[in-house]
Amino acid sequence: MHIVILDGYTENPGDLSWDGFSALGTLTVYDRTKPEQILTRIGDAEIVITNKTPLDENTIMQAPNIRYIGVLATGYNVVDVNAATKKGIVVSNIPTYGTDAVAQFAFALLLEIAHHVQHHSDAVKQGRWTSCPDFCFWDYPLIELAGKTMGIIGYGRIGRATARIARAFGMQVIAYDVMQNPDYQDVYRSLDELLAQSDVISLHCPLFEETRGIINKDSIARMKDGVIILNNSRGPLIVEQDLADALNRGKVYAAGLDVVSSEPIAEDNPLLSAKNCLITPHISWAPKESRQRLMDIAVENLKAFLVGKSRNVVNA
């Protein structure tokens, strides 16, 4: 059995092992695959593993032997699932592997906004503290989180993990979610209530048509002046020009973003020049521990398929 991994580098830049896959068949790993290389590299492989390399209907229909597609991610929109289903191909994903890492990163963004740690460390190393006439200095307003309200849009696993950290900092937590869990009724608010009451808004919802652009000029207008917005979920949840405009006029104090609408980020993205906007390159998921967990789940998904007990199937 031939297994092809089309874009293994971001999952495993060299600090993990592919041995779990190689134990199941003849393995070929490509760090990256360009669109024009996809069909050739799949060749006669029965098992195809992808992260962000697209497998569209044309590719799926032309590849002769594919029986299984494994996605090295939670999102599986890179695969034409309908085409795979028509051809009898099982498609699986990794539904949860980085919950704690993503929640932790949301607070990494928030704490940098609150304290500008890197900026002040750089200033010290540039000699500014040595030459300072006072015993300390700061270049930005410093923010204490205790007593502030965090509004979480999307109260699933990651949203709840973020809430636990927020409470540890002494923050009040409120949440909005279309699918409400009866165990958390005391937390839920309407979207309008959340927008009006939150000092910090953190996005942790999936990208559906009803959530696309949920942060826009109209929803921003209903927020507190000086709100902080965090997004390490999905870029298209935010209308980026609207957020950039709100940052530049001070309605939104700051934004911490690990995702944008098009990745890698386009050079004309308005958020690149917006005031008080932190942008990181979609790395919330990337600690070694969570990538190892992802690898382990992906291998177990394939093992289950090979014995006729497929799991984490998105086209069941």
N, C-alpha and C positions, 0 to 999 in steps of 0.2 A: 504494500500500500504506500502510495506516494503522498506526502504531506508538504504543502507549500505555504510558507509564511511570507506574505507580500511586503509587509512594512514593519519589520520587527524592531527597528532601532529605538523608537521612543519608549516602547515597553521594556526593552532590554538593550541598553547601550554598551553592555559588556559586564555589568555587575550581577547578572542573574545567569541561570543555566537553562538551556533549551532541552536538557536531558529528558524531561518528562514527555515531551513530544517525540523525541528521537527514539524513545523506547517503544513507541507504538507504530513505527513505520520508517520508511526512508524519508528523511527530512531535508528540505532545502529552505534556507532562510535568506531572504533579501532584506537589506536595511530599508530600502525605499524602492518603489516601483512607479515609473512614469506611466501616464495613461496609455501610451502607445506600446508599452511593454507588457501590459497585464495579461492578455491572452497567451502570448508566447510563454510567459513565465508560469502560468497555470498549466499549460501543456496538457498532459494526460493525468494530472493529479486528481485523486478522488476526494482529498481533504484540502480545503483552502481556508487559511486563517488570515484575517485582515483586521486592521485597526481603522485607518482612514482612507485606504485605497478603495475607490468605488467599484462595486460589482453591479453594473446596470443590466438591464434586460438583454441587450445585445451580447454582452460578455457571457452572461449565464447561459444563454441559449446556444452560443457557439462552443463553449468549453465542453468537451465530449463526455467526461467521466465524473464530474463533480457529484458527490453524494452528500456532502456536508460542508457548510460554511460556518466557521466560528468567528465571532466578532470579539476582538480584544478590547471591549469597551461596554459601557451600559447602553449608549445610544447605538442604534443599528440602522439609521437612515442611509448609510453608505451602501446598503444592500437593497436591491429591488426584491423585496420579500415576496411580492405577488408572482414575479417571474420564477423565483426559486420554488415556490409552492406548486406552480404549474408543472415544473420539471421534477417534482418529487424530492427536492433537496431540503434537508433539515437545516434551519438557521438557528443558532444559539447565541446568546450574549452573556455578559457578566452583570447580573442585576445589582449586585452590591459587593463592593470590595474596599472602597475608600471613604466610608462614612466619616470616620474619625479624622482622617487626613483633611478632608474637605472642610469640615467644621472648624478644625484647627486653623486652616488657612484663612477662613473668613475673619477670624480674630487676628491673624497676623496682619491682614490688611487694615483692620480697624485700629489695632494698637499702633501701627505706623502712622496712621492719620492722627491719632490722639497724642503721640509723643515725638514723631519725626526723629526716631532714634538714630537712623543712619546719617541723616543730615547733621545732627549735633555731634555724633562721633567724628564725622569728617571734619567738622569745624574745629574740634579739639586737636586733631592731628595736624591741622593747618596752622596751629599755634594761637588760635584766637582765645583759648582759655588762659594760656600762659601770659598773654598780653592784656588780659581783661582787668579793668580797674576794680571790678566787683568779684565777690567770691563765686558767682555763677552768672549765666546768661541763657536766654532762650530766644529763638528767632521766630517762633510760631506760637499761637495760643496753645496751651497744653490742656488736655481734656480729661476730666475724671469721669469714668463710666458709671460708677456706683450711683444709683438713684435715677438713672436715665432709663428710657423705655426703648427696648428693641422690638420692632415689628418684623415678624418673619412671614414672608409670603411663600407658602409651601411647607406644610408641617408634617413631612414624611420623616424617614430615618435621619436624613442629614439635617433637616430643620430642627428636629428634636435634639440632636446632638449639639447643634449650635446653641439651642436654648439652654442646655445644661451648662455650657461654658458661660453664657451670659449671666445666668443666675449666680454662678460662682464669683462673678465680678460685681455682684450686687445690683444687677439690672432687673427691671421688671420686663417680663416677656408677654407679648400678645402675638396672635397669629391669625392669618387668613388662609383658608384652604377650601376649595370647592368640595372636596371629599373629606368630610369631618369624621374623625375618630371619636366615638362617644366617651373614650377614656380621658379626653382632653378638652371637654366642653368649657371649662373655666377659662381657657386660654383664648378661645376663638372670638374674633370680632368680625364685623363686616369690613369690606375693603375700605370703605370711606372712613370708618372709625380708625382703622389701623393707620391710614395715611395721615389723618389729623392728629393722632396721639403720639406717633413714634418720633424719637430723636434719631434713631438709627433704623434703617430699613434694609433687611438682608434677604436676598432672593434665593430660594431653594426649591423652586417649582420646575416641573418638566416644561418643555416647549410644546405647547399645543396651540391651535389656532386661537383659542380663547385667552391664552397667556402671552401670545406674541405681542410685543409692544405694550405690555401692561404698565411699564414706566414710560410715560409720554408727557407732553406739555400739559394735558388736562389733569392727569393724576398728580403730576408734580405741583400743579397749582393748588391742590388740596392738601399738600404736605405742610408741615411746620417750616417757617423760615429757618435756614441753617441746618437742615436735615443732612445726615450722612447716608449715602446709598452704597451698598455692597452687592456685588454680583460675581459669584463664582459657580454659577449654575449653567445658564445658556445665554450667549450674547444677544440673540434676537428678542429677549425679554424686554430690552430697552430700545427705545427710539433714540439713537445716538446723538443726532443733531439736537433734539429736544433737551437731552441731558447736558450736552456741551453748552447750550445757551443758558441753562439754569445755573450751571457752575460759573460761567463767565459773569453773570449778573449777581451772583451771590445768593440766589434763592436756595440752591443746594450748596452747603459748605464744602463738602468734599465727596469724592467717589473712590471706591477701591474696587477694581475690576480685574478679574483673572480670565475673562472671556469677552469676546467682541463678536460682532455680527458676521464677519468674514475673517477666517483664520488661515494663514498668518495675517496679521492686521494690515489693512491697506494703508499706503502712505498718505492718503488723503482723508483718513478717518478723522472726523472733527474732534474726537476726544484726545487725540495726540497733542493738540495745542490748547486744550481747555485748562482752566485754572484748577488747581488742587485736585488733580485726577491721577491716581496711581493706576498703572496698568502693568500686569504681569502676564507672561506668555503661556497661559493655560496650564499651570503646573500644580494646581491644588491636589490633583490625583497622584502626583509623581514621587512621593517618598518611596524609598526602596521597599519598606514593609508593605505598602499597599500594592505596589507593582508585583511583589512576590505573591501576594494573595490573589491578585488578578491572574497571574501565571498558573497558580495551583488550580484555581477554579476552571480556567480554560482547558487544562489537561483533563480534569475530572469530567468536564462536559463531553470531551471527545471520547474518553473511556466509556462513559455511559452510552453514547451513541453506538459505539462499536459492539456493545453487548445487547443492543436493542432496547435500552431503557433511557432514551434521550431525556435530558433535563435542560432547564432554562431555554426552552424552545420558544421562539417568538412567532413562529408560523404553525403552531400546533392546530 
